[in-house]
């Protein structure tokens, strides 16, 4: 399947909806798969997104590209799904497990037990396909809710109080703690799985 | 003086909310003197940037496209026969 790059900078009209599946289906599917980790569910999301897009195409104002517009609809669908998914709250278990994690990081006086050195030229990694594989692998090693919280914050730009509502059963303080731990784990994972490796090993 | 443990928590929180001025100044002071927390701060900002551009790299992560069966099913469902 060829990768369809964004057609034009800011088209003011939409292309034929009958072409959307062919043009954007793979992209939407891959995006949804990263967020939901389930191919059937990701397929359903593509379907729902395209259907919603067709139904609301008259509301398209041409302010964003067609692809960005469709991605926005998909994001809403994913957020709705997370909101409705009554996943059991595994927070207490994760919490207990996490406390040990943090104790490894700091000594009794709150000083780092580990050394953190600057990553050299991290931006160069963004152009490497193998970096992205490792990145998402690290993401998927996070406890589920923690990964959801991180992506709701950093990908969707939701505020913490909205994240509480989406995930259900969390206070804003829980969410700050969860985000802080998610970032700490991601940092560590990228450090060991990517940046600490010799360029030749990558 | 903030401990590194407190500072690391504030570094993360500064990405999620606007810290009170006094707290911001204490954090800045700590960062100006602490190499490790400064590296941590930069790495969390890098993490934010990475997640921001992840949508441009979904194909690298999941090379598999939608299956033909899925495409047919979706196509039928949304009524755009091909």
Interface residues (C-beta under 8 A of the other chain):
Chain A: X1 X3 X17 X18 X20 X21 X22 X25 X26 X27 X29 X30 X31 X33 X34 X43 X46 X47 X50 X51 X54 X71 X102 X105 X106 X109 X110 X111 X112 X115 X116 X117 X118 X119 X122 X126 X129 X132 X133 X135 X136 X150 X151 X153 X154 X155 X159 X160 X175 X176 X179 X180 X183 X184 X186 X187 X190 X191
Chain B: X3 X4 X5 X6 X8 X9 X12 X13 X15 X16 X17 X36 X37 X39 X40 X42 X43 X44 X46 X47 X48 X50 X51 X52 X53 X54 X55 X57 X58 X59 X60 X61 X62 X65 X66 X70 X71 X73 X74 X75 X77 X78 X80 X82
